[in-house]
Amino acid sequence: MPLRRWTRGARLAYAMRNPLGGFAHVPAAPAVALRDLWSGNAAGGEQLVRNQTLFEDTQRPLIEGEWDNPQWPEAYRRWLQGFTWLQDLRELGAESARIKARTLVAQWMEQTPAERPISDPSITGARLAAWLGCYEFFAASADDSFRQQLMASLIMEARSIMALMPEEATGWRALTALKGLLAVAVSLPDYPEFLSRYLRLIDAAISQQILPDGGHITRCPEDLLQCVRELAEMLYILQVARVPLPTSVLDAANRSAPALRAMRHGDGGLALFNGSSEQNPQFIEHVLSRASRTRVVAAGLPESGFARLNNGRALLIADAASAAPAGYDSSAHAGMLSFEFSSGRQRLIVNCGSSIQRGWAEALRYPAAHSVLELADLTPMRFDANGGISQKPQVTRQTSVQDGVHCLSMTHDGYKPQGGGLYSRKIYLDKDGMVLQGIEKLEDVSIPVPLCIRFHLHPDVSIEQEEDGYLLHTPEETWFFWSDADIEIEESVYLGQGKCEATRQLVLIPTQSHQNDESAVSSPAMEPEEQAELAPASAMPEAQMPTVPEVGSGLLVAPSAPEASGLENTLLPPPPVPQAPSKPPICWSLSLKNA
């Protein structure tokens, strides 16, 4: 390790030789006029002019010459050093914004090469791309001395990327580093080594993270968005410079854009799995339009491990795989078999989301923050000291369609080594998207352990209790939720949009009959007219599945394939109901009442 650190330091020191000292020719301006593709936030630009920063709804003072601070969150440090906030100043557009942008870039360049925090090539790549993308805004009208210093900094910092790659950046951040290298390569054609190094590294960077179905290796929809964004920017840079498009970049964009579309709900935002947040729907659409001209949605995501059921206005997206491979699992959540459900533009059943705050980030990784079964005091997935996964369950999934009715069967064995058994979840979506039904089951249970099944609700959903279930009201529709288990209403949180919002959750607790009767599952007693009201015409017909009773009266079909999922509850106290070793299935249904 000492030798490796010394070698790394030597490479960086050599890379950061100032070309203005006679080591190389420094052009007066970029050979190609690039422009940043993305819109900024004028409010954020106004804050910068006033020596304040606005990041993730948090305001901090902007101190001259301070580019690093151990008290800063990692995400804020990356944002500040990456200079993507130049978009905000450009969006503001005032002369004061132009001067502020130039001043801040000059303050960065005033640091000696040895003082600059350049150890992360992905931050450096973001910074170089931002400088060149906003060059016309802040640098084109500057004096010769400033522009010469800027061009020299581009050369030095591009060399630092070459010195550190590919070892020092992985995942989508490797693409950010290479994007910055590419931007400098086409802007300074007198330095052909930049382009040759980019072409030598890009194929491996893509193949290591873009899966055959177009998904991302981390299984995080937000990481996939960042990947598609970087690919879109590379395509733009190559096209502007009239450089032949590498086949790997074009193919990756054409595969990953449909996969990204498949991970969007009807409101345009992303599904919340494995550390993802919703993100801005307009920004996502802009990224997709730049990455691919076709508007194809991936039909399936087998390698990514997500299942997608879509009929009518209804959309269900489920996490149907285990954690990402080692090295890419630092954001993995123990949400196996969890799902999100939306109708039109309205989300109903959700996962809780993610956070950049350490305490929240850790708590939200556990099953209690997902719409899935949870076993008290047991964990289906173990996190190591570095945030990776040391114990990964086996997950199976199977999908089928019969006469328009979608069926998704999933299992995982995460609880089995601890005696919790194999968890199976079977979900049906009818052909009109008006009835969603599920069967939850534990098999091979060897110890008594309390269980519950959580359905977190979006903050826009309000709840009204009825005799046999609950009405879920959205601004446009009303849905009815029923289960043969006891239904409790508990508080929950939603962090899908970067802030913590209060919401509620439906929690299914096994009834006494579930604990004592292992041969049958009873449903609430209902009058014939009530049963008729709860059984819309779109329910699955018995001709398709002979064992299917009417909606609201019990099981959709006799449970067969077992599945597994679960984990310890860190957000809420353990469910209080003790369970017998053998557990009958728990059934539930969600049906549209009116629109």
Secondary structure, 3 states (H helix, E strand, C coil): CHHHHHHHHHHHHHHCCCHHHCCCCCCCCCCCCCCCCCCCCHHHHHHHHCCEEEECCEEEECCCCCCCCCCCCHHHHHHHHHCCCHHHHHHHCCHHHHHHHHHHHHHHHHCCCCCCCCCCHHHHHHHHHHHHHCHHHHCCCCCHHHHHHHHHHHHHHHHHHHHHCCCCCCCHHHHHHHHHHHHHHHHCCCCHHHHHHHHHHHHHHHHCCECCCCCECCCCHHHHHHHHHHHHHHHHHHHHCCCCCCHHHHHHHHHHHHHHHHCECCCCCECCCCCCCCCCHHHHHHHHHHHCCCCCCCCCECCCCEEEEEECCEEEEEECCCCCCCCCCCCCCCCCCCEEEEECCEEEEECCECCCCHHHHHHCCCHHHCCCEEECCCCCCEECCCCCEEECCCEEEEEEEECCEEEEEEEECCCHHHCCCEEEEEEEECCCCCEEEEEEEEECCCCCCCEEEEEEECCCCEEEEECCEEEEECCCCEEEEEECCEEEEEEEEEECCCCCEEEEEEEEECCHHHHHCCCCCCCCCCCHHHHHHHCCCCCCCCCCCCCCCCCCCCCCCCCCCCCCCCCCCCCCCCCCCCCCCCCCCEEEEEEEEEC
